[in-house]
Amino acid sequence: MDKFMSIAIEEASATKAEGGSPFGAVLARGGEVIGRGRNLMIQNSDPLSHGEMEAIKAAGLQESYADTVLYTTAFPCLMCAGAIVRYQIPRVIIGASWEHNGPSRDFMSAHGIELIEWRLAECYQLVE
């Protein structure tokens, strides 16, 4: 596991400790974190506050996302997949995935997003 996924797991663990949904994400460029986020749906009563969305928001508006990588503890939902495609984030590294992720997997793949699934025990344990 690398430092970016470790940070995403830290974010997921922190939100879980707060009573939130245990999902975290990091947007990286050139070996540096440009945005990190955790699922804050419960804490903020905001259905759009998924970890991936929070990481993208934390990075702020970028001139281009073409050289970024999104690390996420769990496979992005269709809403987050939409943001990934919209901002043309070319690579997503995923800590855990399940069979029900088909629609978002198909959507991102159809738009040329490279999906790398690591299937990490730590990420599955977060949602147990």
N, C-alpha and C positions, 0 to 999 in steps of 0.2 A: 504494500500500500504506500502511496506517496503522501507528501505533506498536504496537498490540496484536499484529498479525500479525508484525511485526518481532521482537517478543519471543518469540512462538511459534517462529519460525524460529531465533532464538538458542538456544532450548531444544533444538530438534531437532539443530542443529549441534553443540551441546555433548555430547549423548548419542551422536551419531555418532562424535565424536572419542574418546569413552570406549569405543568398540566396541559401543555399543548400537544399537537400531533407531532410525532417524532421524525421529522424530515428536515434535512439541511442541504445547503448547496453553496458552491463557490464558483465564481467566474474568474478565470485566470487568463493572463496574457504574459507571454515571455518569462515565465517563471515567477510571476508576481500575482498576488491576489488583487483584483480590481473591484470585487464586490463579493460579499458574503451575506447569507441570509438563512433564516429558519422559518418554518411554518408558524405563523402567528394568527391563524384563523380564530382559534378559541380565545386567545388573549385579547385580540383586537375586535372580536366579533365581525370579522371581515373575511368573507368567503374567497376573496382574491389573494389573500396573503399566504400563498404557498412559498416554500423555501426557494424555489427557482425564481419566482417573480421578485421576491425580496432581494435576492442576490443581483439580479439584473438591475433593479431599482437602485441598489446601493452603489453599483458601478456608475450610475449616472448616464446621461446621454453620451454615447461614444460616436466619433466620426465614422467608425467602422467596427464591426464585431468579427471581421473575417479572420483575425488571427487569435481569437479567443477559444477557450475550452471551458465548458460547463461541467462541473463535477457535482453529482447529486446522489444522495444516499439511497434513493428509490427511483424507479422509472417515472419520468414525468407524465402527468396526466395530459389530457388533450388540450386543456387551457394553456398549460405551461408549454406544451409542444407548439402551440400557436405562436407564442412569444419567441420561442427558439427559432422557428421558421421565419417569422416576421423580421427578426433582427439578424438573420443569417449567421447564427452561431454554428460553425461548421462541425463541431465535435462535442459529443456529450458522453461523459464517462459515468456509468451507472453502478451504484453499489449493490442494489437488489432489484430483482424484477420478478414478475408473476405472469401467468398466462393471460390474465384479463387486460394486460397492457397492449394487446394487439392493435386497437384503433390508433393510439398515439404512436406506436412503433411504426405502423404502416404509413401514417401521415408524415412523420419526420423522414423516414426512408425515401418516400416518394419525392421529397424535396431535397434530397441529396445530403441529409445530415448523417454524419458518421456516428453510429451508436456502438459504444464499447461497454459490454456488460461484464463486470468483475465478479458478481455474485459473492460478495463478502459476508462471512458469518456475522461480523459486527453490525452490518446494516440490517440483516434479517432479525437479529436479536433486538434491535431498537423497536421493532413493531410487534414483538411477541407480547 
